[in-house]
Amino acid sequence: MSTTGERLFSVSKIELRQEGETNRLAGYAAKFYDDADSGTQYNLGRDIVERISRTAFTRALEERQDVVALFDHSGLPLGRTSSGTMRLSTDHVGLRYEIDLPNTNEAKSIRELVSRGDLRGSSFGFVATREDWSVEGDKEIRTLLDLDLKDVGPVTMPAYNATTVSSRNLQFAQEALRMASYAIEDRYRRQLEEIDAQRKKSLEAGLELEALKVQDFADEDRVRRLKLVGARCNLAC
């Protein structure tokens, strides 16, 4: 579990809409992992990838967390969920946002950049609260299962490649490697514990079988002795 803020980037079309006097900006801040689309996983470094599960945003949305709309994760807010000027939702693709842009110079510049095609991606800031580590072939997989949302919005340089490591810092990549090794060790430890438990059960079952055999032998001996006593009694009578 991460205790510091992290960022992920999504390359997807940003939409501009105008409804009356309101200019709206919409797009996907994140995409759920799809094994048919390699672009839905993030390369954190060599042999380390990150994926977003379909449950990752469920709690944050149910709790109506206060999420801010930002350009490049900084500056004045473009919108906010708590004020109703930004709305978040999920569908089969991922986390979608819709922002009612303010009448500010920065918002006007962003609207112009989007319309020109200079801004083509989005990002979200978060703190991971639950995650899973696994291994697939030669890759370590970090899957985000649950998180706290901090901000979403358009960014200048969205990417799904190894260059995202620099924006999330080398320290995190090293932490990811360490966590992956812990996950592998824990998995092997659980496997050994299961093997030991099975051996113990087999041993206990074997001891019970031996006890039953001994009991059978004792019963047979008792019957033999009773027959012998009966035979002697008949002779004596």
Summary of the structure (lengths in Angstrom):
residues: 237
radius of gyration: 32.0
end to end distance: 88.0
largest distance: 123.8
contacts: 656
relative contact order: 0.17
helix: 39%
strand: 37%
